[in-house]
Amino acid sequence: MKLCREVAQFIKGESSHFDKSRIEQKGSFTNLVSYVDKESEKKIVSALKKIIPGSGLLAEEGTDTKGENEYQWIIDPLDGTTNFLHGLPIFAISIALRRNDKVVLGVVHEVTHGECFHAIENGKAYCNEDEIQVSSITHLNESLLATGFPYYHSEKKDIYLDIIKEFLENTHGIRRLGSAAIDLVYVAAGRLEGFFEYDLKPWDVAGGAFILEQAGGKVTDFRGGDNFLFGGELCAAGGIHPEMLKVIKDRWWK
């Protein structure tokens, strides 16, 4: 958590005088990256290498190193880059640790408000020092959901919009925050009842999904299976998960 606080201070400092001429595109004009993302990744990777020497690394901005042991770090140095670049204060640092292909630690540090969500294997989930749990709501029509819109739209974009329409008509609403990591930990903390999205990457969801599970929630892919980390689809919720998943499955897999 100390590492995240230090990197968060760097990100906040850069946000006050960010040079927009240094924005780059990653394959699409909507998928953006900056020197802040890259420098944050360098700082995180350097520190994590010292915590568990020889561990593998998988990070959004290109760090991909095979480990010499059973551990692998999965890192998003700045989840919500587009928000950051536009001055919208919703972005986070996300770090997860896998041991033998199973996530055993997750940290999502929301930069603007300094909220650090974290959990370890066989432990509880926390926001800073306070324990968090998913919402007790079990009915879709009492819920507030979050989603996101992929950078690269597939042939299923219209089906996805139909799913969103169904949720809009049967919930208290849908929010689009622009950071999957924050969406997931807000579900973990009971601020949202559920989150769903497709075309996600491991670094988007690894830390937040683990924290959500430790907070009593359920995370699956769109079939209801457990291939959400590398499968690109995710449905995450507390007690409304069965209802959410049914809406998604009935349309996505027609």
C-alpha angles and dihedrals in degrees: 000000000000089000091052092049091052094049091044089057089053091050093048091048092052092047091067094061104017115167106225091193087074095062114121133195124232105208094310135050088237096053105076137181135179141191087264091064092047097046092046090053091051091052093048095045092049092053096044092052087062095047094056110011113211096021120142122251133211116177136165098241097056109282104136114158127165111231131234092217140032095282131096130178118213112200140186105181094192118012107189097038094161090054090050093049091052095045094251104145100224111105138111149189113244126196129171131176122211125197115195090344094309121109110237102168136033133184127178114179113194101211106204099053097026094238111158115197114194145161140170132207114289090006138101128265122251143189103211100314098335122096115238133201136184120263118282091222112120103178123081093217090063096048139100115212138192132209140166138218118237123238090228114046117213130204086271096066093107091050088050091053089051089054090050090050091052091052092046090057095047107037139052087263148289127264127202107202099168098234121084091195091058092043090056097048091045087057088048090053094047094247089117127025098215148357132202135175143145134220091044125155128222093252090054094059114015098092098036096045091053092049090049092052091049088051090059100267134125127237124191141153119256091276092054093255131121099254094106100113097063100008096078098230127093138181112181129176149123121242095343094060095105092052093044093049093049092055091050097044095047090059107025096054100042 
